Amino acid sequence: MSVATQSERGVGRIRSEWWRPALVSLLALLLVIATGEIVLDGAAGRSPLIPKSPAIAGWLQGIGERLGYRVFLVPILLFAAAYGAMLLLTRGVRAPAISKRWAIVLIAALHAIVFAGPILISTDVFSYIAYARMGVEHGINPYLHGPIAISRDPIFQYVGHDWRHVATAYGPLYTLLSYPFAPLGVKGALWGMKILALLASAGTLVLTWRCARARDLDPVWAILAVGANPLYIIYGVGGAHNDLLMLMLMMVAVSLTLRGRDAAAGAVVVAGALVKATVAALLPFMILSRRRLAPILGALAALAAGAIVAYAAFGVHGIDVVAALNRDAAFVSTDSFATEIAHLFGKPGVFPIDHDLLKASLVLIALHLMWRTWRGYDWIAASGWTLLAISVTSTWLLAWYILWPLPLAVLTRDRRLVVATLALQALFLLHQTSPLFAPVQ
Amino acid sequence: MSDASTSPEHDRWSGLPAWLRPRPVDLPGSGRLRLIETTLLVLLGVLLAVATVNDVVRQTHVNHRLIADLATWRAYTAHPYHNLSIEQELFGPASQHEVVCGNTSPGGPKARTQLCLVVYGPISGGRRTVHGGWYLPPKVEDVRSDRYGCFGAASRGMCPP
């Protein structure tokens, strides 16, 4: 077959797929509408899905209706379906179904809508502010006491009931980073946290783009898969979660590794773990893959520096990450897969022995992945699988935990990881749907 | 171009058994291992999907029961209140016995004297049967020491003497 004939066929095929960009544009519009509906309805107030909050989105009130479970589920499921279809339509096609510019515009629009609205779904951001105010305004160590110690502080009324007696489980680097927000007042600190989450998300997406390009993968698809993800936008950015900061540091480490700066990469993984410990899961895979001393030395140097700063700021409790992890590992949420499997086998919930079995499973999975990495498997994929395994075996599963592997999943050629990550997210959303069939009022 | 099999790094690990020696890249021939991994992943995926669907169905049944419980409280008291609380585990998590509490006069949640009803049995006409209950003073949670005026068979032993 001649080159000219091939070229003509290619042009013909591209022409025959004119519908693809049109359909992707329609799906993008659906994402924006669904996000807008959730935010506007959330701003209407009196919603079980919107935590009690200072009035930061009052100017949006009066446009939407009250965000009940059903009102929330319809747009989030629509969002998820449109997102899934968009990923299918934009993956591996010759003619780009969405340009780089329009992909960035879409992701920026989704972020802007959520940024302008109220805090969605979770009270965590109020805990972050409460811990900061405990340290700065009241001189109380947040690693020793829960927010109940500042029950007269204006932030206290917004802290979730379950967390009022719980000392912080976040890393000392994050706690110190949150301290400058404390003197800004409750509203100021809340906006500060929203801006921090927005910047962290932007950083994560820029680094995802750069890493995808460095690995010769489609960067537009990669940032769409992360930045237009329903859980990422509605739960992650919407809740201003510090997981976004952890993800950004994770991507800094991946980016540094791809540029051969192993010592700095090891140090940044530790910095990420000093925000939220989970990201430390990357370190063994990075070390096994690089087979050099540099990442170990970088990690040790950062760990030593972090431990000194944490000890100086918070005493011995600031560096006792293991105690905080052990405490949190005992929590149980109804959305965890462990609880669902317990229900499937007729048990009322997970038992202590189940915690041990899950931990043992996680160790086995991690060991297998380490061996695979040693034998040449992509360390980024192995890290992603480990983060996914952590969320599956955790008895305390929240929507933003299933985001952890996503930026890594889009950077690997092992498609199983991205399929598994998105499938788990879909199951998480499916698990929320019982109010659609029987709404309790 | 250097050959991986003769590189200094290869020499360093040459004492290890073949299956334990490091490789610079994953071999394309590791298809059998990949097949085993994929099979396990699919099986795990099926288990998680079945567990999720089962839990949605279970929760839907629970929601149907709770809807009937709320309707029962409203019919029993003739108060169309929406700020009602339901305790599902007082008689055991698998008992399907629920305790529904609400104000006896208009007011915020738990702001007035509360009436708690013990509800269980099959749903009939969108309601279940009240088998007893008790009262609570305003602004308290449902703990035994605060209960008074217990009535019905189901509340036997639930109030302080």
Interface residues (C-beta under 8 A of the other chain):
Chain A: R291 F337 T339 E340 I341 H343 L344 P348 G349 R372 W374 R375 G376 Y377 D378 V392 R416 A420 A423 L424 L427 L430 H431 T433 S434 P435 F437 A438 P439 V440 Q441
Chain B: E9 L20 R21 P22 R23 P24 V25 D26 L27 S30 E37 T38 L41 L44 G45 L47 L48 A49 V50 A51 T52 V53 N54 D55 V56 R58 Q59 T60 H61 V62 N63 H64 L66 I67 L70 H82 P93 A94
